[in-house]
């Protein structure tokens, strides 16, 4: 799949939602990379997995350190150009450029290490929330490459609500075809996996009296909200004839942000962290960069 379609979707969003332009310009830098084969060269070395363990849990990741550093520099540069200093900080406060520093941000984002990212934010002049938001984009091209690496041998019998590859909670559920089969879609790596319709992905309840659906009055909308009154969780649900291309999942998620806001207004939330803590590590060019917070 070419990145052209994903970028085009973001360009359309910029046109229809000019107030989002600054953030979407940053996301556009990543969208252009999600299907690039240049990230496929060094697949991770994985640990032993189980029916509850994502493929990247405990894995040794091997991204191209120069590609990671270039992407972080571009993301930070676009954010500053767009006036989003809360995300990237100020040039005069930013740490000197280095591959190890970029890889440390990469690893902290993959593992959901907020402490490490917060310390990075304090050194660059970014806000903690802004740095976390920017950092989550950095590993996406490599995670998409990991998903492509395992595409020919998908995880079988996966029954968890979090992603079988990277452990993230899904961005939305697809109800595919005339049979409306439910497939969850990961916003980080683009993977999809089947899940029963009547099941909360967070607390696993199948109680039909606890589960519900919220729809909008607009009959043209293909989105709805699956909600759980037991854990107060929600997930967007998207009716489609076929699977969304992996590199378009991020754009589709952003295009439906109004449904996230509607859910939050009604007291439904999503977990703040990933569904599974990966505890991955790095091996790049024969060395492992410092992963402790002080290395950021």
ABEGO torsion letter per residue (X at the ends): XBAAAAAAAAAAAAAABAAAAAAAAAAAAAAAAAABAAAAABBBBBBBBBAABBAABGBBBBBBAAAAAAAAAAAAAAAAAAGBAAAAEBAAABBBBBAAAAAAAAAAAAAGBAAAAAAAAAAAGBBAAAAAAAAAAAAAAAAAAAAAAAAABBBBGBABABBAAAGBBBABBBBBEAAGBBBBBBAAAGBBBBBBABBBAAAGBABAAABBBBBBABAABABBBBBBAAAGBBBBBBBBABBBBAAAAAAAAAAAAAAAAAAAAAGBBBBABBABBAGBBBBBGGBBBBABAAAX
